[in-house]
Amino acid sequence: MKPWNESAGGSALELLRPDSVEAAAAALDDGSVALAGGTEVVPLLRDGILQAQTLVQLDGILPSGVREGWIGAGTKLAELETSQQVPAVLREAASLAASPQLRSMGTVAGNLLQSTRCWYWRLKYPCRLHGGSRCFAREGLHSEHAIFGNDFCASAHPSDLAAALLSLRTVVRTNERELPLAELYRLPTEDDRSTTTLAAGELILELEHEQPRASTYLKAMDRRRYAFALVGVAAARFESETTLALAGVAPVPWALQSDRELQLARPLPGNTYKLDLAKTLVKRALETVE
């Protein structure tokens, strides 16, 4: 475990460089913050949303690379974008996830665990995700917020990759357990405000996904490129069924059993257009994979 220190603004920030997953997990179990590509953590630290005295560098110790049906958690999004060993839905989701510079740095695990883009949360309003008693988005501006699972918190999960992997019936392996990707996430509640089920010191190591006969990822954005999804739709056709998963519509990546479940959406007054987008993109995605 190699430490490195930097003093900024009168406070010392320590960077640990563990040489194994076990050492990293032990350091994180002590309340430190994981750092891989840094495209998520560094801006959160800069803006004071995330507080940390110690960062644990994961780059170089997490499994990385791509094989048929397998992805290392430390794999860069840029590698997914160009790999012919992954289904089209993953290549397309990776290529639409961010700018080329961020795709060359961001990791698969980091993308799956990225925080909400809710502007109230980002501006540090005392919202429910920050431990408060109100969801400011429900009462205020919410054009980019959730249309599913939004009773307690109306934030929208931004990961394109998570929706793509959810459609591929992906299994996640951590240093402690194995679980379906859907079980990595949870809707926040009064008793537990977290949106993932990861424990302290638990690291995503690898992912195994099924291989579809056809797949696609479609994304509606507020500009042509390098924007987060207003609505993202992943579709994957297998021998016995076609799976659907959505990005940008709930506090967690949202799986649909069928397009009929779109009727269960409960948009807020200012984001009913998202349901129309979802219906259109789901229809196009299903036509694409037929």
C-alpha positions in Angstrom: 0.0 0.0 0.0 1.8 3.1 -1.2 0.5 6.5 0.2 0.7 9.8 -1.6 -0.4 13.1 0.0 -1.4 16.5 -1.4 -2.5 19.5 0.6 -5.2 21.6 -0.9 -7.1 24.4 0.6 -5.5 23.7 4.0 -6.6 20.1 4.2 -4.6 17.0 3.3 -5.9 14.5 0.8 -4.2 11.1 0.9 -4.1 8.8 -2.1 -3.5 5.1 -1.4 -2.2 2.8 -4.1 -3.0 -0.7 -3.0 -1.4 -3.6 -4.8 -4.3 -6.0 -4.5 -8.1 -6.1 -4.5 -8.0 -7.4 -0.9 -5.9 -4.4 0.2 -8.2 -2.0 -1.6 -11.3 -3.5 0.0 -9.7 -3.2 3.4 -8.9 0.5 2.8 -12.4 1.2 1.5 -14.0 -0.6 4.5 -12.4 2.2 6.6 -14.5 4.9 4.9 -12.2 5.9 2.1 -13.4 6.7 -1.4 -12.6 4.6 -4.5 -10.9 6.3 -7.4 -10.6 4.6 -10.8 -11.0 6.7 -14.0 -11.9 9.7 -11.9 -14.4 11.1 -14.3 -17.1 10.9 -11.6 -15.2 11.2 -8.3 -13.0 14.2 -9.2 -15.9 16.6 -10.1 -17.8 15.5 -7.0 -14.8 16.2 -4.8 -14.2 19.5 -6.6 -17.8 20.7 -6.0 -17.8 19.6 -2.4 -20.6 17.0 -3.0 -18.3 14.2 -2.0 -16.2 14.5 1.1 -13.1 12.4 1.5 -9.8 12.5 3.4 -8.4 9.4 1.6 -8.8 8.1 -1.9 -8.0 4.5 -2.9 -6.7 4.1 -6.4 -8.2 1.1 -8.2 -6.7 1.6 -11.6 -4.5 -1.4 -12.3 -5.9 -3.8 -9.7 -9.4 -4.3 -11.1 -9.8 -6.9 -13.8 -10.0 -5.3 -17.2 -10.5 -6.4 -20.8 -13.3 -8.0 -22.8 -14.0 -11.6 -23.8 -17.1 -13.1 -25.2 -19.7 -12.8 -22.5 -17.3 -11.3 -20.0 -16.2 -7.8 -19.1 -13.7 -6.7 -16.5 -14.9 -3.9 -14.1 -11.8 -1.8 -14.9 -12.3 -1.9 -18.7 -12.5 1.6 -20.2 -15.7 2.6 -22.1 -13.5 3.2 -25.2 -12.6 -0.4 -25.3 -16.3 -1.5 -25.2 -17.1 0.9 -28.0 -14.7 -0.7 -30.4 -14.8 -4.4 -29.4 -16.5 -6.8 -31.7 -16.7 -9.3 -28.9 -19.5 -7.4 -27.2 -23.1 -7.2 -28.4 -24.2 -4.1 -30.4 -26.2 -2.8 -27.5 -23.0 -2.4 -25.5 -21.0 -0.8 -28.3 -23.8 1.6 -29.0 -24.3 2.5 -25.4 -20.6 3.1 -24.8 -20.2 5.2 -27.9 -23.1 7.5 -26.7 -22.1 7.6 -23.1 -19.7 10.6 -23.1 -17.1 12.5 -25.0 -14.1 10.5 -26.5 -11.8 11.9 -23.7 -14.1 10.7 -21.0 -14.7 7.3 -22.6 -10.9 6.8 -22.7 -10.7 7.3 -18.9 -14.1 6.1 -17.5 -14.4 2.5 -16.4 -17.3 0.1 -16.6 -17.7 -0.1 -12.8 -17.5 3.7 -12.4 -20.2 4.2 -15.1 -22.5 1.8 -13.4 -22.1 3.5 -10.1 -22.3 7.1 -11.2 -24.4 9.6 -9.3 -27.6 11.2 -10.4 -27.5 14.3 -12.5 -30.5 15.8 -10.6 -29.6 19.5 -10.4 -31.0 19.8 -6.8 -28.7 17.1 -5.6 -25.8 18.5 -7.6 -26.5 22.0 -6.1 -26.5 20.4 -2.6 -30.1 21.2 -1.7 -31.1 19.3 1.4 -33.0 16.8 -0.6 -33.9 13.2 0.4 -30.7 11.8 -1.2 -28.8 14.2 1.0 -30.7 13.1 4.1 -33.4 15.8 3.9 -37.2 15.5 4.1 -38.2 16.9 0.7 -37.8 16.0 -3.0 -37.3 19.4 -4.5 -37.6 18.1 -8.0 -41.2 16.9 -7.4 -42.1 20.4 -6.2 -39.9 22.4 -8.6 -38.4 22.0 -12.1 -38.2 18.3 -13.1 -38.2 18.2 -16.9 -35.3 15.7 -16.9 -36.4 13.6 -13.9 -37.9 10.2 -13.3 -41.2 8.9 -14.6 -40.9 5.5 -12.9 -40.2 4.8 -9.2 -40.4 8.5 -8.4 -42.6 8.6 -5.2 -39.8 9.1 -2.7 -37.1 10.6 -5.0 -37.5 11.8 -8.6 -33.9 11.6 -9.6 -32.9 9.8 -12.8 -30.1 7.3 -13.1 -27.9 8.5 -16.0 -26.0 5.3 -17.0 -26.4 4.2 -20.6 -24.2 1.2 -19.9 -26.3 0.0 -17.0 -29.4 -0.2 -19.2 -27.5 -2.0 -21.9 -26.1 -4.6 -19.4 -29.5 -5.0 -17.8 -31.0 -5.9 -21.1 -28.3 -8.6 -21.5 -29.3 -10.3 -18.2 -25.9 -9.5 -16.7 -24.5 -11.1 -13.6 -22.2 -9.0 -11.4 -19.3 -10.5 -9.4 -17.9 -8.5 -6.5 -15.2 -9.4 -4.0 -18.0 -10.6 -1.7 -20.8 -12.1 -3.8 -22.5 -12.8 -7.2 -25.8 -11.1 -8.1 -28.0 -10.1 -11.0 -27.2 -6.6 -12.2 -30.8 -5.5 -11.2 -30.0 -6.4 -7.6 -27.0 -4.0 -7.6 -29.5 -1.2 -7.5 -32.3 -0.2 -5.1 -34.9 2.6 -4.9 -34.0 4.9 -2.0 -36.4 4.9 1.0 -36.8 6.8 4.2 -34.8 4.1 6.0 -32.0 3.8 3.4 -31.2 6.7 1.0 -28.6 4.7 -1.0 -29.4 3.7 -4.6 -27.0 0.6 -4.6 -26.7 -2.4 -2.5 -22.9 -2.4 -2.3 -21.5 -2.7 1.2 -18.5 -0.7 2.5 -15.4 -2.3 1.0 -17.3 -4.2 -1.7 -15.9 -3.8 -5.2 -17.3 -4.8 -8.5 -14.8 -7.0 -10.2 -16.3 -8.5 -13.3 -19.5 -8.9 -15.3 -20.9 -11.8 -17.3 -23.7 -11.2 -19.8 -25.7 -13.4 -22.2 -25.2 -13.1 -25.9 -28.3 -12.0 -27.8 -29.3 -12.8 -31.3 -29.7 -9.1 -31.9 -29.6 -5.9 -29.8 -29.6 -2.1 -29.9 -29.4 1.0 -27.8 -31.3 4.1 -28.7 -31.0 7.4 -26.9 -32.8 10.8 -26.8 -30.7 13.7 -25.7 -31.2 17.5 -25.5 -28.3 18.0 -27.9 -26.9 15.8 -30.7 -23.8 14.4 -28.9 -22.2 14.0 -25.5 -25.3 14.5 -23.4 -27.0 12.4 -20.7 -30.0 10.5 -21.7 -33.4 12.1 -21.4 -34.5 8.5 -22.3 -32.3 5.6 -23.3 -33.7 2.3 -24.5 -31.8 -1.0 -24.6 -33.3 -4.0 -26.4 -31.9 -7.5 -26.7 -33.5 -10.4 -28.5 -32.8 -13.9 -27.3 -34.2 -17.2 -28.5 -37.1 -17.1 -26.1 -37.7 -13.4 -25.3 -36.8 -9.8 -26.0 -35.6 -7.9 -23.0 -36.0 -4.1 -22.5 -34.3 -1.7 -20.1 -34.4 2.1 -19.8 -31.9 4.8 -18.8 -32.8 8.3 -17.5 -36.4 7.4 -16.4 -36.0 6.3 -12.7 -33.6 6.6 -9.8 -32.2 3.3 -10.9 -31.8 1.6 -14.3 -35.3 0.4 -15.2 -36.2 -3.0 -16.6 -39.4 -3.5 -18.6 -41.0 -7.0 -18.9 -42.7 -5.7 -22.0 -43.6 -2.5 -23.8 -47.0 -2.7 -22.1 -45.4 -1.8 -18.8 -44.9 1.8 -20.1 -48.5 2.2 -19.0 -47.3 2.1 -15.4 -45.2 5.2 -15.7 -46.2 8.1 -13.5 -44.6 11.2 -15.1 -44.6 14.5 -13.2 -46.4 17.5 -14.7 -43.2 18.8 -16.4 -41.8 15.6 -17.9 -44.8 13.8 -19.5 -42.8 14.2 -22.8 -40.5 11.5 -21.5 -43.2 8.9 -21.7 -43.8 9.8 -25.3 -40.1 9.5 -26.0 -40.0 6.2 -24.3 -42.9 4.8 -26.2 -41.3 5.9 -29.5 -37.8 4.6 -28.7 -39.1 1.3 -27.4 -41.1 0.8 -30.6 -38.1 1.6 -32.8 -35.8 -0.6 -30.7 -38.1 -3.6 -30.9 -38.4 -3.1 -34.7 -34.6 -3.0 -34.9 -34.0 -6.3 -33.1 -36.8 -8.3 -34.8 
